[in-house]
Amino acid sequence: MAFTRATGKHRRPRSAARTGANIAGIATIGGVVASVASPAFAASPSGEPDRLEDTGLNQAIVVGEHMADQIDAQAQTQENVAQEAAAKAQAEEAARKQAVREAAESKRKAEAAEKEAKARAKAEREAKERAAREAERKRLNTFVSPIEGSYVSTSYHAGGGMWSSGSHTGVDFHAASGTSVRAVGSGTVVEAGWGGAYGNNVVIKMNDGTYTQYGHLSSLSVSVGQTVTPGQQIGLSGSTGNSSGPHLHFEARTTAEYGSDIDPVSYLRHHGVNI
């Protein structure tokens, strides 16, 4: 079967149309198939056809301009669809890669933010710990009055027959019986119990190497070997021992022994206590 199409001034006749040059007549009906008599190829001695002979059985297909345009348009549409699909696939792949990059960047930023937050929290925690340690250090190095809100009722070295040495080796703080008696600073209890003329008493070796004594107590709150801090209750005031009434006898000493006393008021003032 030979195929041909009508030619216009902008198209060349195809070779298939020219092969039917010897056709006696071709009927065309809007570009459909028509049967015509046409020459047939005669076999050559080698068995291959080498010329066209009219056998009257050949058919020719004539394709009209309208159908050709439809075929071209369909081919163009298919090509456009393929290009659009390729462009869409390319865009989707680019979008996927961009999403992967953005996700990686978001993860990196989140990890960096988390790391920064942890570092900041650690720095803040360490700063608070340092501040707490410093506050505790200051507290432990702070001195307070042995009786909160009290005053000295009998001064240091006051004379009188009540004292075996002839003078007062400490000071007396005014205090009703049962008033809380406090350690004036940090130290370790070296004596807690009956002290003869001092009655129930407590002696503390302070962290600076000096000693403080608290006498005439009605009861004790600490024991030997116990460490104390500024303001900690060590007992309750009373009138035990050689006492004329409830009060606190307070001494400051250079040693734990009687006779090494120093001015208690000067001692407390030197450590920042307002007496």
C-alpha positions as CSV (number, residue, x, y, z in Angstrom):
1,M,0.0,0.0,0.0
2,A,1.4,3.5,-0.9
3,F,0.6,6.6,1.3
4,T,0.4,10.1,-0.1
5,R,-1.2,13.4,0.9
6,A,-2.3,16.4,-1.0
7,T,0.3,19.1,-1.4
8,G,0.1,22.8,-0.9
9,K,2.4,25.5,-1.9
10,H,4.1,25.2,1.5
11,R,4.5,21.4,1.5
12,R,6.5,19.1,-0.9
13,P,4.8,16.0,-2.3
14,R,6.1,13.0,-0.4
15,S,7.9,10.3,-2.4
16,A,5.0,7.9,-1.7
17,A,2.7,10.2,-3.8
18,R,5.2,10.2,-6.7
19,T,5.4,6.5,-6.8
20,G,1.9,6.5,-8.2
21,A,2.8,8.7,-11.2
22,N,1.5,6.1,-13.6
23,I,-1.8,5.6,-11.8
24,A,-4.6,6.1,-14.3
25,G,-6.8,7.9,-11.8
26,I,-7.1,8.6,-8.0
27,A,-10.4,9.3,-6.3
28,T,-10.2,11.4,-3.2
29,I,-13.0,11.9,-0.8
30,G,-11.9,14.4,1.9
31,G,-8.6,12.6,2.4
32,V,-9.9,9.0,2.7
33,V,-8.7,5.8,1.1
34,A,-9.6,5.0,-2.6
35,S,-8.8,1.9,-4.6
36,V,-7.2,2.6,-8.0
37,A,-5.5,0.6,-10.6
38,S,-1.7,1.0,-10.4
39,P,1.3,-0.8,-11.7
40,A,3.0,-3.5,-9.7
41,F,6.6,-4.2,-9.3
42,A,8.1,-7.0,-11.4
43,A,10.5,-9.3,-9.9
44,S,14.1,-9.0,-11.1
45,P,16.2,-12.1,-11.8
46,S,17.5,-11.9,-8.2
47,G,14.0,-12.2,-6.9
48,E,13.7,-8.6,-5.7
49,P,11.2,-6.1,-7.3
50,D,12.9,-3.5,-9.3
51,R,10.1,-1.8,-11.2
52,L,6.6,-0.9,-10.8
53,E,4.0,-2.6,-13.0
54,D,0.4,-1.8,-13.1
55,T,-1.5,-4.7,-11.6
56,G,-4.7,-2.8,-11.0
57,L,-4.6,-3.9,-7.3
58,N,-2.5,-1.1,-5.7
59,Q,-4.1,1.3,-3.2
60,A,-3.2,4.9,-2.4
61,I,-4.0,6.9,0.7
62,V,-4.4,10.6,0.1
63,V,-4.2,12.7,3.4
64,G,-6.0,16.0,3.2
65,E,-4.6,19.3,4.7
66,H,-7.1,19.3,7.6
67,M,-6.2,15.8,8.8
68,A,-2.5,16.6,8.5
69,D,-2.9,19.7,10.7
70,Q,-4.8,17.6,13.2
71,I,-2.0,15.1,13.4
72,D,0.6,17.8,13.7
73,A,-1.4,19.5,16.4
74,Q,-1.8,16.2,18.3
75,A,1.9,15.6,18.1
76,Q,2.6,19.1,19.3
77,T,0.2,18.7,22.2
78,Q,1.8,15.4,23.2
79,E,5.2,17.1,23.1
80,N,3.9,20.0,25.2
81,V,2.4,17.6,27.7
82,A,5.7,15.8,28.0
83,Q,7.6,19.0,28.4
84,E,5.2,20.2,31.1
85,A,5.5,16.9,32.9
86,A,9.3,17.1,32.8
87,A,9.2,20.7,34.0
88,K,6.8,19.8,36.8
89,A,9.0,16.9,37.9
90,Q,12.0,19.1,37.8
91,A,10.2,21.8,39.9
92,E,9.0,19.1,42.4
93,E,12.5,17.8,42.7
94,A,13.9,21.3,43.2
95,A,11.2,22.0,45.8
96,R,12.0,18.7,47.6
97,K,15.7,19.6,47.7
98,Q,14.8,23.1,49.0
99,A,12.6,21.5,51.7
100,V,15.4,19.2,52.7
101,R,17.8,22.2,52.9
102,E,15.4,24.2,54.9
103,A,14.7,21.3,57.3
104,A,18.4,20.9,57.8
105,E,18.9,24.6,58.4
106,S,15.9,24.6,60.8
107,K,17.4,21.7,62.7
108,R,20.8,23.4,62.9
109,K,19.3,26.6,64.2
110,A,17.2,24.6,66.8
111,E,20.3,22.7,68.0
112,A,22.3,25.9,68.2
113,A,19.5,27.6,70.1
114,E,19.2,24.6,72.5
115,K,23.0,24.6,73.0
116,E,22.9,28.4,73.7
117,A,20.0,28.0,76.1
118,K,21.8,25.2,78.0
119,A,25.0,27.3,78.2
120,R,23.0,30.3,79.4
121,A,21.2,28.2,82.0
122,K,24.5,26.7,83.1
123,A,26.1,30.1,83.5
124,E,23.1,31.4,85.4
125,R,23.1,28.3,87.7
126,E,26.8,28.7,88.3
127,A,26.3,32.4,89.0
128,K,23.6,31.6,91.5
129,E,25.8,29.0,93.2
130,R,28.7,31.4,93.4
131,A,26.4,34.0,94.9
132,A,25.0,31.5,97.4
133,R,28.5,30.5,98.4
134,E,29.5,34.1,98.8
135,A,26.4,34.8,100.9
136,E,27.1,31.8,103.0
137,R,30.7,32.8,103.4
138,K,29.7,36.2,104.5
139,R,27.1,34.8,106.8
140,L,29.6,32.5,108.5
141,N,32.0,35.4,108.9
142,T,29.3,37.6,110.3
143,F,29.0,38.3,114.1
144,V,25.8,39.0,115.9
145,S,24.8,40.1,119.4
146,P,24.3,37.1,121.8
147,I,20.9,38.4,122.8
148,E,18.9,39.9,120.0
149,G,17.7,43.5,120.7
150,S,19.3,43.5,124.2
151,Y,21.7,45.9,125.9
152,V,24.7,45.7,128.3
153,S,23.4,46.0,131.9
154,T,26.8,45.5,133.6
155,S,30.0,46.7,131.9
156,Y,33.4,45.0,131.5
157,H,35.7,45.4,134.5
158,A,33.0,46.7,136.7
159,G,34.1,46.4,140.4
160,G,32.2,44.5,143.1
161,G,32.4,41.7,145.6
162,M,30.4,39.4,143.4
163,W,33.4,38.5,141.4
164,S,36.3,36.5,142.7
165,S,38.8,38.6,140.7
166,G,37.4,41.8,142.1
167,S,36.1,43.0,138.7
168,H,33.8,41.8,136.0
169,T,35.6,39.6,133.5
170,G,32.8,40.0,130.9
171,V,29.6,41.9,130.3
172,D,26.0,41.2,131.3
173,F,23.2,41.4,128.8
174,H,19.8,42.1,130.0
175,A,17.6,39.0,129.4
176,A,14.5,37.6,131.0
177,S,14.7,33.9,132.0
178,G,14.2,31.6,129.0
179,T,15.4,34.1,126.4
180,S,17.2,32.6,123.4
181,V,21.0,32.9,123.7
182,R,22.8,32.9,120.3
183,A,26.3,32.1,119.2
184,V,27.9,35.4,118.2
185,G,29.8,33.8,115.3
186,S,30.9,30.5,113.7
187,G,32.9,28.1,115.7
188,T,33.1,24.8,117.6
189,V,31.7,24.1,121.1
190,V,34.6,23.2,123.4
191,E,32.6,23.2,126.7
192,A,28.9,22.7,127.5
193,G,27.8,22.0,131.0
194,W,28.2,23.2,134.6
195,G,30.9,25.9,135.0
196,G,30.9,26.5,138.8
197,A,30.2,30.2,139.4
198,Y,29.1,30.6,135.8
199,G,26.4,28.0,136.3
200,N,25.4,26.2,133.1
201,N,27.7,27.6,130.5
202,V,28.9,27.2,126.9
203,V,32.4,28.0,125.6
204,I,32.9,28.2,121.8
205,K,36.2,28.3,120.0
206,M,35.6,30.8,117.2
207,N,36.9,30.4,113.7
208,D,39.2,33.3,114.1
209,G,40.9,31.5,117.1
210,T,39.3,33.5,119.9
211,Y,36.9,32.1,122.4
212,T,33.5,33.2,123.7
213,Q,31.7,32.2,126.9
214,Y,28.0,32.3,127.8
215,G,27.1,31.8,131.5
216,H,24.2,31.4,133.9
217,L,22.1,29.6,131.3
218,S,18.9,27.8,132.4
219,S,19.3,25.2,129.7
220,L,21.7,24.2,127.0
221,S,21.0,23.5,123.3
222,V,24.4,22.3,122.1
223,S,27.1,19.8,123.1
224,V,30.9,19.6,122.9
225,G,32.3,19.1,119.4
226,Q,29.3,20.6,117.7
227,T,29.8,23.4,115.2
228,V,27.7,26.5,115.4
229,T,26.9,29.4,113.1
230,P,26.2,33.0,113.7
231,G,22.8,33.5,115.4
232,Q,22.3,29.8,116.2
233,Q,20.6,29.1,119.5
234,I,23.0,27.5,122.0
235,G,20.8,27.7,125.1
236,L,18.3,29.8,127.2
237,S,19.2,32.5,129.6
238,G,18.7,32.0,133.3
239,S,20.2,32.6,136.8
240,T,22.3,29.5,137.5
241,G,25.6,29.7,139.4
242,N,26.8,32.9,141.1
243,S,24.0,35.2,139.8
244,S,21.8,37.8,141.3
245,G,19.0,37.3,138.7
246,P,18.2,36.3,135.2
247,H,20.7,37.6,132.6
248,L,23.4,36.5,130.2
249,H,27.1,36.7,131.3
250,F,29.2,37.0,128.1
251,E,33.0,36.9,127.8
252,A,35.5,37.1,125.0
253,R,38.9,35.4,125.6
254,T,42.1,34.7,123.8
255,T,42.2,31.1,125.2
256,A,39.6,28.8,126.7
257,E,41.0,29.4,130.2
258,Y,39.8,31.8,132.8
259,G,41.9,35.0,133.0
260,S,42.5,35.4,129.3
261,D,39.5,37.7,128.9
262,I,39.4,40.7,126.6
263,D,36.8,43.5,126.3
264,P,33.7,41.8,125.0
265,V,32.1,45.1,123.7
266,S,35.3,46.0,121.7
267,Y,35.5,42.5,120.5
268,L,31.9,42.5,119.1
269,R,32.3,46.0,117.7
270,H,35.5,44.9,115.9
271,H,33.4,42.2,114.2
272,G,30.7,44.6,113.1
273,V,28.2,44.2,115.9
274,N,26.5,47.5,116.9
275,I,26.5,47.5,120.8
